[in-house]
Amino acid sequence: MRISTAQYFEFTANKYSDNFSNVVKTQEQVTSGVRLQSAADDPVGAAKLLLLQQQQNMLTQYNGNIGSLKNSLANEESVLVSINDAIQRGRELALKAGGSGGAGISDADRKSIAGEIGELEKQVLSLLNTKDSAGQYMFSGSKTSTPPYVLNNDGSYSYQGDETELSLQVSDTLKIASNDTGKNILEVAINSGRTQVVKDPLSVNDDKVLISAGLM
């Protein structure tokens, strides 16, 4: 097949144009540091790159969630330490008031102790109703806009939250709780500081019970 001079020059011009376009694209890749300027450059490579970007976004989210968990649990631990300190102080005051049959404790002393215990009670209630940095109640479960505990008219307390713990995803297969509920902290835990009464499993219709040793 014979090729005319015009066809030869057209072919050569197109070849030069393609080579120039490749040089320009290479320069753009070097300048930007990005090999794939568009999906058309490498469809398979573009698909892999998109997958890697999605995975990077997920890892960034997981890392952010881990940071949030650390802050949330650190704040909760600080509050629980304060609650424990208040309870320990209340125990000390109770021992002081009741020690040696109350000998050496005047009515004024008892009144002072009672006043301090009352303040400790208010402090513990306030701590249980602590809010986090986002203004949400820490111990209400998923009912984060509801105070977990309220004082009733008869002096008792009622839990208003639920038993649903909030959680954050930290990997593709793992979620970690970001809070504890007041229900789990106070009402589910066994209270070893009080006398426990249970029905004697060996008794038969005689209403016998077993009483544990009371602890202050």
BABA-744562 format. One record per residue (C-alpha): residue number from 1; residue in one letter; z, y, x. Coordinates in Angstrom, 1 decimal, padded with zeros to 4 digits. Each point is the difference from the previous one (the first is absolute). Layout:
! BABA-744562
numi: NUM; lumpa: A; pz: Z; py: Y; px: X
...
END
This chain:
! BABA-744562
numi: 1; lumpa: M; pz: 000.0; py: 000.0; px: 000.0
numi: 2; lumpa: R; pz: -001.0; py: 003.4; px: 001.4
numi: 3; lumpa: I; pz: 002.4; py: 002.9; px: -000.3
numi: 4; lumpa: S; pz: -001.4; py: 003.5; px: -000.2
numi: 5; lumpa: T; pz: 001.3; py: 002.8; px: 002.2
numi: 6; lumpa: A; pz: 001.5; py: 001.7; px: -003.1
numi: 7; lumpa: Q; pz: 002.0; py: -003.2; px: -000.9
numi: 8; lumpa: Y; pz: 001.2; py: -000.4; px: 003.6
numi: 9; lumpa: F; pz: 001.3; py: 003.6; px: 000.1
numi: 10; lumpa: E; pz: 001.7; py: -000.4; px: -003.4
numi: 11; lumpa: F; pz: 001.6; py: -003.3; px: 001.0
numi: 12; lumpa: T; pz: 001.2; py: 001.6; px: 003.3
numi: 13; lumpa: A; pz: 001.3; py: 003.1; px: -001.8
numi: 14; lumpa: N; pz: 002.0; py: -002.2; px: -002.5
numi: 15; lumpa: K; pz: 001.4; py: -002.0; px: 002.9
numi: 16; lumpa: Y; pz: 001.1; py: 003.2; px: 001.8
numi: 17; lumpa: S; pz: 001.5; py: 001.3; px: -003.3
numi: 18; lumpa: D; pz: 002.0; py: -003.2; px: -000.5
numi: 19; lumpa: N; pz: 001.2; py: 000.0; px: 003.6
numi: 20; lumpa: F; pz: 001.1; py: 003.6; px: -000.3
numi: 21; lumpa: S; pz: 001.8; py: -000.7; px: -003.3
numi: 22; lumpa: N; pz: 001.9; py: -002.9; px: 001.8
numi: 23; lumpa: V; pz: 000.9; py: 002.3; px: 002.8
numi: 24; lumpa: V; pz: 001.3; py: 002.7; px: -002.4
numi: 25; lumpa: K; pz: 002.0; py: -002.7; px: -001.9
numi: 26; lumpa: T; pz: 001.5; py: -001.3; px: 003.2
numi: 27; lumpa: Q; pz: 001.0; py: 003.5; px: 001.0
numi: 28; lumpa: E; pz: 001.7; py: 000.6; px: -003.3
numi: 29; lumpa: Q; pz: 001.9; py: -003.3; px: 000.4
numi: 30; lumpa: V; pz: 001.1; py: 001.0; px: 003.5
numi: 31; lumpa: T; pz: 001.1; py: 003.5; px: -001.2
numi: 32; lumpa: S; pz: 001.8; py: -001.2; px: -003.1
numi: 33; lumpa: G; pz: 001.3; py: -003.2; px: 001.4
numi: 34; lumpa: V; pz: -001.2; py: -001.8; px: -003.1
numi: 35; lumpa: R; pz: -002.6; py: -002.7; px: 000.4
numi: 36; lumpa: L; pz: -000.7; py: -000.4; px: -003.7
numi: 37; lumpa: Q; pz: -001.2; py: 003.2; px: -001.4
numi: 38; lumpa: S; pz: -001.0; py: -001.6; px: -003.3
numi: 39; lumpa: A; pz: 000.0; py: -003.5; px: -001.5
numi: 40; lumpa: A; pz: -003.7; py: -000.2; px: 000.6
numi: 41; lumpa: D; pz: 000.6; py: 000.0; px: 003.7
numi: 42; lumpa: D; pz: 001.7; py: -003.4; px: -000.2
numi: 43; lumpa: P; pz: 000.8; py: -001.4; px: -003.5
numi: 44; lumpa: V; pz: 002.1; py: -002.9; px: 001.3
numi: 45; lumpa: G; pz: 001.9; py: 002.2; px: 002.5
numi: 46; lumpa: A; pz: 000.5; py: 002.6; px: -002.7
numi: 47; lumpa: A; pz: 001.6; py: -002.6; px: -002.3
numi: 48; lumpa: K; pz: 002.3; py: -001.2; px: 002.7
numi: 49; lumpa: L; pz: 000.9; py: 003.6; px: 000.8
numi: 50; lumpa: L; pz: 000.9; py: 000.7; px: -003.6
numi: 51; lumpa: L; pz: 002.2; py: -003.1; px: -000.1
numi: 52; lumpa: L; pz: 001.8; py: 001.2; px: 003.1
numi: 53; lumpa: Q; pz: 000.5; py: 003.4; px: -001.4
numi: 54; lumpa: Q; pz: 001.5; py: -001.5; px: -003.2
numi: 55; lumpa: Q; pz: 002.3; py: -002.1; px: 002.1
numi: 56; lumpa: Q; pz: 001.0; py: 003.0; px: 002.1
numi: 57; lumpa: N; pz: 000.8; py: 001.9; px: -003.2
numi: 58; lumpa: M; pz: 002.2; py: -002.8; px: -001.2
numi: 59; lumpa: L; pz: 001.9; py: -000.2; px: 003.3
numi: 60; lumpa: T; pz: 000.6; py: 003.7; px: -000.1
numi: 61; lumpa: Q; pz: 001.4; py: -000.4; px: -003.5
numi: 62; lumpa: Y; pz: 002.2; py: -002.9; px: 001.0
numi: 63; lumpa: N; pz: 001.3; py: 002.0; px: 003.0
numi: 64; lumpa: G; pz: 000.8; py: 002.9; px: -002.3
numi: 65; lumpa: N; pz: 001.8; py: -002.4; px: -002.4
numi: 66; lumpa: I; pz: 002.0; py: -001.4; px: 002.9
numi: 67; lumpa: G; pz: 001.1; py: 003.6; px: 000.9
numi: 68; lumpa: S; pz: 001.0; py: 000.7; px: -003.6
numi: 69; lumpa: L; pz: 002.0; py: -003.2; px: -000.1
numi: 70; lumpa: K; pz: 001.9; py: 000.8; px: 003.1
numi: 71; lumpa: N; pz: 000.9; py: 003.4; px: -001.3
numi: 72; lumpa: S; pz: 000.9; py: -001.3; px: -003.4
numi: 73; lumpa: L; pz: 002.2; py: -002.8; px: 001.2
numi: 74; lumpa: A; pz: 001.6; py: 002.2; px: 002.7
numi: 75; lumpa: N; pz: 001.0; py: 002.5; px: -002.8
numi: 76; lumpa: E; pz: 001.3; py: -002.8; px: -002.2
numi: 77; lumpa: E; pz: 002.1; py: -001.4; px: 002.9
numi: 78; lumpa: S; pz: 001.5; py: 003.4; px: 000.6
numi: 79; lumpa: V; pz: 001.0; py: 000.3; px: -003.6
numi: 80; lumpa: L; pz: 001.5; py: -003.5; px: -000.1
numi: 81; lumpa: V; pz: 002.0; py: 000.7; px: 003.1
numi: 82; lumpa: S; pz: 001.4; py: 003.1; px: -001.6
numi: 83; lumpa: I; pz: 000.9; py: -002.0; px: -003.2
numi: 84; lumpa: N; pz: 001.7; py: -002.7; px: 002.2
numi: 85; lumpa: D; pz: 002.0; py: 002.7; px: 001.8
numi: 86; lumpa: A; pz: 001.2; py: 001.4; px: -003.3
numi: 87; lumpa: I; pz: 001.0; py: -003.4; px: -001.3
numi: 88; lumpa: Q; pz: 001.8; py: -000.8; px: 003.3
numi: 89; lumpa: R; pz: 001.9; py: 003.3; px: -000.4
numi: 90; lumpa: G; pz: 000.9; py: -000.9; px: -003.6
numi: 91; lumpa: R; pz: 001.3; py: -003.3; px: 001.3
numi: 92; lumpa: E; pz: 002.2; py: 001.7; px: 002.5
numi: 93; lumpa: L; pz: 001.4; py: 002.3; px: -002.6
numi: 94; lumpa: A; pz: 000.7; py: -002.9; px: -002.3
numi: 95; lumpa: L; pz: 001.9; py: -001.8; px: 002.8
numi: 96; lumpa: K; pz: 001.9; py: 003.1; px: 000.8
numi: 97; lumpa: A; pz: 001.0; py: 000.6; px: -003.6
numi: 98; lumpa: G; pz: 001.1; py: -003.7; px: -000.5
numi: 99; lumpa: G; pz: 001.3; py: -000.8; px: 003.4
numi: 100; lumpa: S; pz: 003.6; py: -001.4; px: 000.2
numi: 101; lumpa: G; pz: 000.4; py: 000.3; px: -003.8
numi: 102; lumpa: G; pz: -000.8; py: 003.7; px: 000.1
numi: 103; lumpa: A; pz: 003.1; py: 000.8; px: 002.0
numi: 104; lumpa: G; pz: -000.1; py: 003.4; px: 001.6
numi: 105; lumpa: I; pz: -002.8; py: 001.2; px: -002.2
numi: 106; lumpa: S; pz: 000.9; py: 002.9; px: -002.2
numi: 107; lumpa: D; pz: -001.5; py: 001.0; px: -003.3
numi: 108; lumpa: A; pz: -001.7; py: 002.9; px: 001.8
numi: 109; lumpa: D; pz: -001.5; py: -002.5; px: 002.5
numi: 110; lumpa: R; pz: -001.3; py: -002.2; px: -002.8
numi: 111; lumpa: K; pz: -001.5; py: 003.0; px: -001.7
numi: 112; lumpa: S; pz: -001.7; py: 001.0; px: 003.2
numi: 113; lumpa: I; pz: -001.3; py: -003.5; px: 000.5
numi: 114; lumpa: A; pz: -001.3; py: -000.2; px: -003.5
numi: 115; lumpa: G; pz: -001.8; py: 003.4; px: 000.4
numi: 116; lumpa: E; pz: -001.7; py: -001.2; px: 003.2
numi: 117; lumpa: I; pz: -001.0; py: -003.3; px: -001.6
numi: 118; lumpa: G; pz: -001.5; py: 002.0; px: -002.9
numi: 119; lumpa: E; pz: -002.0; py: 002.0; px: 002.4
numi: 120; lumpa: L; pz: -001.2; py: -003.2; px: 001.7
numi: 121; lumpa: E; pz: -001.1; py: -001.3; px: -003.3
numi: 122; lumpa: K; pz: -002.1; py: 003.1; px: -000.6
numi: 123; lumpa: Q; pz: -001.4; py: -000.3; px: 003.5
numi: 124; lumpa: V; pz: -001.1; py: -003.6; px: -000.5
numi: 125; lumpa: L; pz: -001.6; py: 000.8; px: -003.4
numi: 126; lumpa: S; pz: -001.9; py: 002.9; px: 001.7
numi: 127; lumpa: L; pz: -001.1; py: -002.3; px: 002.8
numi: 128; lumpa: L; pz: -001.2; py: -002.7; px: -002.4
numi: 129; lumpa: N; pz: -002.1; py: 002.7; px: -001.7
numi: 130; lumpa: T; pz: -001.5; py: 001.2; px: 003.2
numi: 131; lumpa: K; pz: -003.7; py: 001.2; px: -000.1
numi: 132; lumpa: D; pz: -002.5; py: -000.5; px: 002.8
numi: 133; lumpa: S; pz: -002.2; py: 002.6; px: 001.7
numi: 134; lumpa: A; pz: -002.4; py: -000.3; px: -002.9
numi: 135; lumpa: G; pz: 002.7; py: 000.8; px: -002.6
numi: 136; lumpa: Q; pz: 000.2; py: -003.6; px: -001.3
numi: 137; lumpa: Y; pz: 003.2; py: -001.9; px: -000.6
numi: 138; lumpa: M; pz: 000.4; py: -002.6; px: 002.7
numi: 139; lumpa: F; pz: 002.0; py: -002.7; px: -001.9
numi: 140; lumpa: S; pz: -001.7; py: 000.1; px: -003.4
numi: 141; lumpa: G; pz: -002.6; py: -002.7; px: 000.7
numi: 142; lumpa: S; pz: -003.3; py: 001.1; px: -001.4
numi: 143; lumpa: K; pz: 001.6; py: 002.5; px: -002.4
numi: 144; lumpa: T; pz: 000.0; py: 002.6; px: 002.8
numi: 145; lumpa: S; pz: 000.4; py: 003.0; px: -002.3
numi: 146; lumpa: T; pz: 003.2; py: -001.4; px: -001.6
numi: 147; lumpa: P; pz: 003.4; py: 000.3; px: 001.6
numi: 148; lumpa: P; pz: 001.2; py: -003.5; px: 000.7
numi: 149; lumpa: Y; pz: 003.6; py: 000.5; px: -001.1
numi: 150; lumpa: V; pz: 001.7; py: 002.1; px: -002.6
numi: 151; lumpa: L; pz: 003.7; py: 000.5; px: -000.7
numi: 152; lumpa: N; pz: 001.0; py: -001.0; px: -003.6
numi: 153; lumpa: N; pz: 002.6; py: 001.7; px: -002.1
numi: 154; lumpa: D; pz: 002.4; py: -003.0; px: 000.4
numi: 155; lumpa: G; pz: -000.1; py: 000.3; px: 003.8
numi: 156; lumpa: S; pz: -002.4; py: -002.9; px: 000.5
numi: 157; lumpa: Y; pz: -003.4; py: 000.2; px: 001.6
numi: 158; lumpa: S; pz: -003.4; py: -001.2; px: -001.3
numi: 159; lumpa: Y; pz: -003.1; py: -000.9; px: 002.0
numi: 160; lumpa: Q; pz: -003.1; py: 001.7; px: -001.4
numi: 161; lumpa: G; pz: -002.6; py: -001.3; px: 002.5
numi: 162; lumpa: D; pz: -001.9; py: -003.3; px: 000.0
numi: 163; lumpa: E; pz: -000.1; py: -003.0; px: 002.3
numi: 164; lumpa: T; pz: -003.5; py: 000.7; px: 001.3
numi: 165; lumpa: E; pz: -000.1; py: 000.7; px: 003.7
numi: 166; lumpa: L; pz: -002.8; py: 002.2; px: 001.3
numi: 167; lumpa: S; pz: -002.1; py: -001.4; px: 002.8
numi: 168; lumpa: L; pz: -002.7; py: 001.0; px: 002.4
numi: 169; lumpa: Q; pz: -002.9; py: -002.0; px: 001.5
numi: 170; lumpa: V; pz: 000.3; py: -000.4; px: 003.8
numi: 171; lumpa: S; pz: -002.7; py: -002.6; px: 000.5
numi: 172; lumpa: D; pz: -002.6; py: -001.9; px: -001.9
numi: 173; lumpa: T; pz: 002.5; py: -002.5; px: -001.1
numi: 174; lumpa: L; pz: 003.5; py: 001.7; px: 000.3
numi: 175; lumpa: K; pz: 001.9; py: 002.4; px: -002.2
numi: 176; lumpa: I; pz: 003.4; py: 001.3; px: 000.9
numi: 177; lumpa: A; pz: 002.6; py: 001.5; px: -002.4
numi: 178; lumpa: S; pz: 000.5; py: 003.7; px: 000.6
numi: 179; lumpa: N; pz: 003.2; py: 000.3; px: -001.9
numi: 180; lumpa: D; pz: 003.0; py: -001.9; px: -001.5
numi: 181; lumpa: T; pz: 001.1; py: 000.4; px: -003.6
numi: 182; lumpa: G; pz: 003.6; py: 001.0; px: -000.9
numi: 183; lumpa: K; pz: 000.1; py: -003.2; px: -002.0
numi: 184; lumpa: N; pz: -000.5; py: -002.1; px: 003.1
numi: 185; lumpa: I; pz: 002.3; py: 002.1; px: 002.2
numi: 186; lumpa: L; pz: 003.0; py: 000.1; px: -002.3
numi: 187; lumpa: E; pz: -000.3; py: -002.3; px: -003.0
numi: 188; lumpa: V; pz: -001.6; py: -003.1; px: 001.4
numi: 189; lumpa: A; pz: 002.1; py: -000.2; px: 003.2
numi: 190; lumpa: I; pz: 003.1; py: -002.1; px: -000.2
numi: 191; lumpa: N; pz: 003.1; py: 002.2; px: 000.0
numi: 192; lumpa: S; pz: 002.4; py: -001.8; px: 002.4
numi: 193; lumpa: G; pz: 002.5; py: 002.8; px: -000.3
numi: 194; lumpa: R; pz: 001.2; py: -001.0; px: -003.5
numi: 195; lumpa: T; pz: 001.5; py: -003.1; px: -001.5
numi: 196; lumpa: Q; pz: -002.6; py: -002.4; px: -001.3
numi: 197; lumpa: V; pz: 000.6; py: -002.1; px: -003.0
numi: 198; lumpa: V; pz: -002.1; py: -003.1; px: -000.7
numi: 199; lumpa: K; pz: 000.3; py: -003.0; px: -002.3
numi: 200; lumpa: D; pz: 001.4; py: -003.1; px: 001.7
numi: 201; lumpa: P; pz: -003.0; py: -002.4; px: 000.2
numi: 202; lumpa: L; pz: 002.5; py: -002.9; px: -000.1
numi: 203; lumpa: S; pz: 001.7; py: 001.1; px: -003.2
numi: 204; lumpa: V; pz: -001.0; py: -001.5; px: -003.4
numi: 205; lumpa: N; pz: 000.7; py: 002.2; px: -003.0
numi: 206; lumpa: D; pz: 003.3; py: 001.2; px: 001.4
numi: 207; lumpa: D; pz: -001.2; py: 003.6; px: 000.9
numi: 208; lumpa: K; pz: 001.2; py: -000.3; px: 003.6
numi: 209; lumpa: V; pz: -001.4; py: 002.6; px: 002.4
numi: 210; lumpa: L; pz: 000.0; py: 000.5; px: 003.7
numi: 211; lumpa: I; pz: 001.2; py: 003.3; px: 001.4
numi: 212; lumpa: S; pz: -001.1; py: 001.1; px: 003.5
numi: 213; lumpa: A; pz: 002.4; py: 001.9; px: 002.3
numi: 214; lumpa: G; pz: -000.4; py: 003.7; px: -000.6
numi: 215; lumpa: L; pz: -000.9; py: 002.1; px: 003.0
numi: 216; lumpa: M; pz: 000.6; py: 003.8; px: 000.4
END
